[in-house]
Amino acid sequence: MSEKELINLVQYYFTETGNRIFRQNTGFGWVGNKFFKPPMETSVRITPQDVIIKNARPLHAGLCKGSSDLIGWTTKTITPDMVGTKVAVFTAIECKTLGFKASPEQIAFINAVQKAGGIGKIIYSLDDLNEQRAETINDKPKSEL
């Protein structure tokens, strides 16, 4: 199973159990003032498919380095003094297929989420997800994956 397939299954599972989780990409790109003029005499060939960015500056997208593949919330019903009240518990799931390991930054992010009272997990396979259901999700799934 590919990492993308595993991510899709985890997202499906969270949706089926009434919780919400979203794909969270991180990346790097450039932003600025888009600029394009027809080719002039230059040593660089510029075509209509090219974009020139004036006043370019770097853009780091996503939460932070090491943030999880999937973030969202798990709905929990809390203690007797607030009977029936539901709260959204921040949830971060890092998906890795067998043979790949989480980076030190990804492990640190999961640990920070757990330390703050959120749910943080690293899922390596569908079997791993099934084993952790009781810890991660309040309700039983509507259907088996």
Sequence and secondary structure as in RCSB ss.txt:
>XXXX:A:sequence
MSEKELINLVQYYFTETGNRIFRQNTGFGWVGNKFFKPPMETSVRITPQDVIIKNARPLHAGLCKGSSDLIGWTT
KTITPDMVGTKVAVFTAIECKTLGFKASPEQIAFINAVQKAGGIGKIIYSLDDLNEQRAETINDKPKSEL
>XXXX:A:secstr
  HHHHHHHHHHHHHHTT EEEE   EEEEEEEEE     S SS   TT  EEEEEEEEEESSSTT  SEEEEEE
EE  GGGTT EEEEEEEEEE  TT    HHHHHHHHHHHHTT EEEEE SHHHHHHTHHHH SS  SS  
